[in-house]
Amino acid sequence: IDQMSSREKDLFLPLVRRCLEGDATIRPSSAELVPAMKQIESTLQSTEPSKIKEARQAMSQLSLERQQKTQLQQQLEEEHQRYQTQLTQLQQENTQLQQENTQLQQENTQLQQENTDNAQLKGQMSRLQQTNTQLLLWHRRLHQQLEEERSKTEIKQVTKQLRDWKKISTCRKVIKDGKVKRNYIAVAVNEEGMLAALDVKNSCICLFDREGELMKTIKVKSTKSGHLLGAAFTKKGHIAVSDYSSVLIYSVKGERTRTIQVDGRPSALAVSNAGYIYICEGDRHCISVYSEEGEFQFEFGSQGNGPGQFGEIDYLSDMSFGPDGLLCVCNKHNKMVHIYIEDGSYAGQFQTLDEPSYLCMSHDGHVIVVEGDMYNFVSVYDTNYQMVHMFQLDTNYHGVAVNGEGDIYVAGWKNGIYLY
């Protein structure tokens, strides 16, 4: 139609319009259509076939591009949907991370507050340690001043001897329980003369009166190890015993009043004039100090062979306080006895004849020591720490104790308790 002339268009288009409208009354006659159709056929024949082919190819290409465009649009919509889903997930993760960050900030604030509190506690501990150090230094200076005064005036305190220690030779009595077989390892005596003996075979405390008659047995329920080692009477009249993992305190009626947990394998026990409990800790090579209520006070000592140091494990075997407040401690490995003030200050030492295993101190200041590799003899040292007597034992002995009259009790393991 675009290639028709104006006259042809004027002729053809009305005819086509009437045919399309379907009006039979006004349908053109063949005489009218033939010239127009011939003109159209002539026009179409004059059109180059190559242009028609190009037009069809262009239309086909355009259709293909439209299909590709439609597919690409669908892919883009799918990608957009996927990205939207990922974006939603990322937003949720971001919200969760923000919540976690807020929680971490709160925890960090709490940790900073705890660090501040710890710093304050460290400051308080440091001040307490400084105060304790000052008190120890003051105590040492006071002790040195007293020693200097004694040296200047050359006054020697003369205490009446409880007995003639040089005449001890034979056993006066063997204390036994005729009904039950017992293995005694440690003994202790209080001010009233009551004797406490540890029976490791039956895991109990045996209480004897001054005449050696058995009054009561207290069953010890051990915490871990089950092996009793040391015994001592407290200032409140209770009995403290050690069992390798703790110190158990019983009344004479048999009630447990306190348990003190000790990590360093406790063995020997001693009670100071002020009522504090001193505990030998073999694994830590030191002596720790507690109140009878179980409150830790301080500790002293270390491993080594120097002044005031203890040897290897198992060589802090026994200790005892004297009437002057000095603490004597067996150092079996080095064949000597260390001497300490109650505050843990090192005061000196003296050599023993053989390896000291158990000791006690009398009310007149003598030191009674069970010595020997087989614990088979007892040595007596005077107030100047010079050996004045030694007597042989007829069996292997363990713990030793002395009462206010100078009577010596020695634990004879399976053979009972020997009185000298």
URQUI-V689143 format. One record per pair of residues at least 12 apart in sequence whose C-alpha atoms are under 10 Angstrom apart, sorted by the first residue. I is the first residue (numbers start at 0). J is the second residue. If there is no record, write none. Layout:
I&J  I&J
//
This chain:
0&12  0&39  0&42  0&43  2&39  2&42  2&43  2&46  3&38  3&39  3&42  7&34  7&35  7&38  7&39  8&35  10&31  10&32  10&34  10&35  11&31  11&32  11&34  11&35  11&36  11&38  11&39  12&35  13&27  14&26  14&27  14&28  14&31  14&32  14&35  15&27  15&32  131&297  134&342  135&342  135&343  135&344  136&344  138&340  138&341  138&342  138&344  139&340  139&342  139&344  139&345  139&346  142&340  142&346  157&363  158&362  158&363  158&364  158&382  159&362  159&363  160&361  160&362  160&363  160&364  160&365  160&404  160&405  161&361  161&362  161&363  161&364  161&365  161&403  161&404  161&405  161&406  162&363  162&404  162&405  162&406  163&388  163&405  164&365  164&367  164&378  164&379  164&380  164&381  164&387  164&388  164&389  164&405  165&379  165&386  165&387  165&388  165&389  165&390  166&388  166&389  166&390  167&379  167&388  167&389  167&390  167&407  167&419  168&388  168&389  168&390  168&391  168&392  168&419  169&390  169&391  169&392  169&393  169&417  169&418  169&419  170&392  170&393  170&407  170&408  170&409  170&417  170&418  170&419  171&406  171&407  171&417  171&418  171&419  172&210  172&211  172&408  172&415  172&416  172&417  172&418  172&419  173&211  173&408  173&409  173&410  173&411  173&414  173&415  173&416  173&417  173&418  173&419  174&207  174&210  174&211  174&212  174&213  174&408  174&410  174&411  174&414  174&415  174&416  174&417  174&418  175&207  175&211  175&212  175&213  175&413  175&414  175&415  175&416  175&417  176&205  176&211  176&212  176&213  176&415  176&416  177&213  177&415  179&201  180&198  180&200  180&201  180&413  180&414  180&415  181&197  181&198  181&199  181&200  181&201  181&202  181&203  181&205  181&412  181&413  181&414  181&415  182&196  182&197  182&198  182&199  182&200  182&201  182&202  182&410  182&411  182&412  182&413  182&414  182&415  182&416  183&196  183&197  183&198  183&199  183&200  183&201  183&202  183&203  183&204  183&205  183&227  183&228  183&396  183&397  183&398  183&409  183&410  183&411  183&412  183&413  183&414  183&415  183&416  184&196  184&197  184&198  184&199  184&200  184&227  184&228  184&229  184&230  184&396  184&397  184&398  184&399  184&409  184&410  184&411  184&412  184&413  184&415  184&416  185&197  185&198  185&199  185&204  185&227  185&228  185&229  185&230  185&231  185&240  185&267  185&317  185&357  185&396  185&397  185&398  185&399  185&400  185&408  185&409  185&410  185&411  185&412  185&416  186&198  186&204  186&205  186&206  186&228  186&229  186&230  186&231  186&232  186&397  186&398  186&399  186&400  186&401  186&408  186&409  186&410  186&416  187&206  187&229  187&230  187&231  187&232  187&238  187&239  187&269  187&359  187&398  187&399  187&400  187&401  187&402  187&408  187&409  187&410  188&206  188&207  188&208  188&209  188&230  188&231  188&232  188&238  188&399  188&400  188&401  188&402  188&403  188&407  188&408  189&231  189&232  189&233  189&234  189&236  189&237  189&238  189&400  189&401  189&402  189&403  190&232  190&234  190&236  190&402  190&403  191&208  191&209  191&236  191&402  191&403  192&207  192&208  192&209  192&210  192&211  192&401  192&402  192&403  192&404  192&406  193&206  193&207  193&208  193&209  193&210  193&211  193&214  193&232  193&402  194&206  194&207  194&208  194&209  194&210  194&211  194&212  194&213  194&214  194&232  194&400  194&401  194&402  194&408  195&207  195&208  195&213  195&215  195&216  195&230  195&231  195&232  195&238  195&251  195&400  196&216  196&229  196&230  196&231  196&398  196&408  196&409  196&410  196&415  196&416  197&216  197&217  197&219  197&227  197&228  197&229  197&230  197&240  197&398  197&410  197&412  198&216  198&218  198&219  198&226  198&227  198&228  198&410  198&412  198&413  199&219  199&225  199&226  199&227  199&228  199&242  199&412  200&226  200&227  200&412  200&413  201&218  201&219  202&216  202&217  202&218  202&219  202&220  202&221  202&225  202&226  202&227  202&242  203&216  203&217  203&218  203&219  203&220  203&221  203&227  204&216  204&217  204&218  204&219  204&227  204&230  204&238  204&240  204&249  204&251  204&253  205&217  205&218  206&251  209&402  211&416  211&418  215&251  215&252  215&253  216&251  216&252  216&253  217&249  217&250  217&251  217&252  217&253  217&254  217&255  218&253  218&254  219&240  219&242  219&247  219&248  219&249  219&253  219&254  219&255  220&242  220&247  220&255  221&240  221&241  221&242  221&243  221&244  221&245  221&246  221&247  222&242  222&243  222&244  222&245  222&246  222&247  222&258  222&260  223&242  223&243  223&244  223&245  224&242  224&243  224&244  224&245  224&264  225&241  225&242  225&243  225&244  226&241  226&242  226&243  226&244  226&266  227&240  227&241  227&242  227&243  227&244  227&245  227&246  227&265  227&266  228&240  228&241  228&242  228&243  228&246  228&265  228&266  228&267  228&268  228&316  228&317  228&398  229&241  229&242  229&243  229&246  229&265  229&266  229&267  229&268  229&269  229&278  229&279  229&316  229&317  229&318  229&398  230&242  230&246  230&247  230&248  230&266  230&267  230&268  230&269  230&270  230&398  231&248  231&267  231&268  231&269  231&270  231&276  231&277  231&319  231&400  232&248  232&249  232&250  232&251  232&268  232&269  232&270  232&274  232&276  233&248  233&249  233&250  233&269  233&270  233&271  233&272  233&274  233&275  233&276  233&291  234&270  234&271  234&272  234&273  234&274  234&275  234&276  234&291  235&250  235&274  235&291  236&249  236&250  236&251  237&249  237&250  237&251  237&252  237&253  237&254  237&255  237&256  237&291  238&250  238&251  238&253  238&255  238&256  239&255  239&256  239&257  239&258  239&259  239&268  239&269  239&270  239&276  239&291  240&258  240&265  240&266  240&267  240&268  241&258  241&259  241&260  241&261  241&264  241&265  241&266  241&267  241&268  241&278  241&279  242&261  242&264  242&265  242&266  242&267  243&260  243&261  243&262  243&263  243&264  243&265  243&266  243&267  243&280  243&281  244&259  244&260  244&261  244&262  244&263  244&264  244&265  244&266  244&280  245&258  245&259  245&260  245&261  245&262  245&263  245&264  245&265  245&266  245&278  246&258  246&259  246&260  246&261  246&264  246&265  246&266  246&268  246&276  246&278  246&293  247&259  247&260  248&291  248&292  248&293  256&291  256&292  257&291  257&292  257&293  258&291  258&292  258&293  259&289  259&290  259&291  259&292  259&293  259&294  259&295  260&293  261&278  261&279  261&280  261&287  262&280  262&281  262&282  262&283  263&278  263&279  263&280  263&281  263&282  263&283  263&284  263&285  263&286  263&287  264&278  264&279  264&280  264&281  264&282  264&283  264&284  264&312  264&313  265&277  265&278  265&279  265&280  265&281  265&282  265&283  265&285  265&286  265&287  265&315  266&278  266&279  266&280  266&281  266&313  266&315  266&316  266&317  266&318  267&279  267&280  267&281  267&286  267&315  267&316  267&317  267&318  267&319  267&328  267&329  267&357  267&398  268&280  268&286  268&316  268&317  268&318  268&319  269&288  269&317  269&318  269&319  269&320  269&326  269&327  269&328  269&359  270&288  270&289  270&290  270&291  270&318  270&319  270&320  270&326  271&288  271&319  271&320  271&321  271&322  271&324  271&325  271&326  271&341  272&320  272&321  272&322  272&323  272&324  272&325  272&341  273&290  273&324  273&341  274&289  274&290  274&291  275&288  275&289  275&290  275&291  275&292  275&293  275&294  275&295  275&296  275&341  276&288  276&289  276&290  276&291  276&292  276&293  276&295  276&296  277&289  277&290  277&296  277&297  277&298  277&318  277&319  277&320  277&326  277&341  278&298  278&315  278&317  278&318  279&298  279&300  279&313  279&314  279&315  279&316  279&317  279&318  279&328  280&298  280&300  280&312  280&313  280&315  280&316  281&302  281&309  281&310  281&311  281&312  281&313  281&314  281&315  281&316  282&302  282&311  282&312  282&313  282&315  283&300  283&301  283&302  283&309  283&311  283&312  284&299  284&300  284&301  284&302  284&303  284&308  284&309  284&310  284&311  284&312  284&313  284&314  284&315  285&298  285&299  285&300  285&301  285&302  285&308  285&309  285&315  286&298  286&299  286&300  286&301  286&309  286&315  286&328  286&343  287&299  287&300  287&343  288&341  288&342  288&343  296&342  297&342  297&343  298&342  298&343  299&339  299&342  299&343  299&344  299&345  300&343  300&344  300&345  303&333  304&330  304&332  304&333  305&333  306&337  306&345  306&346  306&347  306&348  307&328  307&330  307&336  307&337  307&338  307&339  307&343  307&344  307&345  307&346  307&347  307&348  308&330  308&333  308&337  308&345  309&328  309&329  309&330  309&331  309&332  309&333  309&337  310&330  310&331  310&332  310&333  311&330  311&331  311&332  311&333  312&332  313&330  313&331  313&332  314&328  314&329  314&330  314&331  314&332  314&333  314&334  314&354  314&355  314&356  315&328  315&329  315&330  315&331  315&332  315&355  315&356  315&357  316&328  316&329  316&330  316&331  316&332  316&355  316&356  316&357  316&358  316&398  317&329  317&330  317&331  317&336  317&355  317&356  317&357  317&358  317&359  317&368  317&398  317&399  318&330  318&336  318&337  318&338  318&356  318&357  318&358  318&359  318&360  319&338  319&357  319&358  319&359  319&360  319&361  319&366  319&400  320&338  320&339  320&340  320&341  320&359  320&360  320&361  320&362  320&364  320&366  321&359  321&360  321&361  321&362  321&363  321&364  321&365  321&366  321&382  322&360  322&361  322&362  322&363  322&364  322&365  323&340  323&362  323&363  323&364  324&339  324&340  324&341  325&338  325&339  325&340  325&341  325&342  325&343  325&345  325&346  325&360  325&364  326&338  326&339  326&340  326&341  326&342  326&343  326&345  326&346  326&360  327&339  327&340  327&346  327&347  327&348  327&349  327&358  327&359  327&360  327&366  328&348  328&355  328&356  328&357  328&358  328&359  329&348  329&351  329&354  329&355  329&356  329&357  329&358  329&368  329&369  330&348  330&350  330&351  330&354  330&355  330&356  330&357  331&351  331&353  331&354  331&355  331&356  331&357  331&370  331&371  331&372  332&353  332&354  332&355  332&356  333&350  333&351  333&353  333&354  333&355  334&349  334&350  334&351  334&352  334&353  334&354  334&355  334&356  334&370  334&371  335&348  335&349  335&350  335&351  335&352  335&353  335&354  335&355  336&348  336&349  336&350  336&351  336&354  336&355  336&356  336&358  336&366  336&368  336&384  337&349  337&350  348&384  349&380  349&383  349&384  349&385  350&384  350&385  350&386  351&368  351&370  351&371  351&378  351&380  351&384  351&385  351&386  352&368  352&370  352&371  352&378  352&386  352&389  353&368  353&369  353&370  353&371  353&372  353&374  353&376  353&378  354&368  354&369  354&370  354&371  354&372  354&373  354&374  355&368  355&369  355&370  355&371  355&372  355&374  355&377  355&378  356&368  356&369  356&370  356&371  356&372  356&373  356&374  356&396  356&397  356&398  356&399  357&369  357&370  357&374  357&377  357&396  357&397  357&398  357&399  357&400  357&409  358&370  358&377  358&378  358&379  358&397  358&398  358&399  358&400  358&401  358&409  359&379  359&398  359&399  359&400  359&401  359&402  359&407  359&408  360&379  360&380  360&399  360&400  360&401  360&402  360&405  361&381  361&400  361&401  361&402  361&403  361&404  361&405  361&406  361&407  362&401  362&402  362&403  362&404  362&405  363&381  363&382  363&403  363&404  363&405  364&380  364&381  364&382  364&383  364&384  365&379  365&380  365&381  365&382  365&383  365&384  365&385  365&386  365&387  365&405  366&378  366&379  366&380  366&381  366&382  366&383  366&384  366&385  366&386  366&401  367&379  367&380  367&381  367&386  367&388  367&389  367&399  367&400  367&401  367&407  368&380  368&389  368&398  368&399  368&400  369&389  369&392  369&395  369&396  369&397  369&398  369&399  369&409  370&389  370&396  370&397  371&395  372&395  373&394  373&395  373&396  373&397  374&391  374&392  374&394  374&395  374&396  374&397  374&398  374&411  375&390  375&391  375&392  375&393  375&394  375&395  375&396  375&397  376&389  376&390  376&391  376&392  376&393  376&394  376&395  376&396  377&389  377&390  377&391  377&392  377&396  377&399  377&409  378&390  378&391  392&409  392&411  392&417  393&411  394&411  394&412  394&413  394&414  395&409  395&410  395&411  395&412  395&413  395&414  396&409  396&410  396&411  396&412  396&413  396&414  396&415  396&416  396&417  397&409  397&410  397&411  397&412  397&416  398&410  398&411  398&412  398&416  399&411  399&416  399&417  399&418  400&418  401&418  401&419  405&419  406&418  406&419  407&419
//
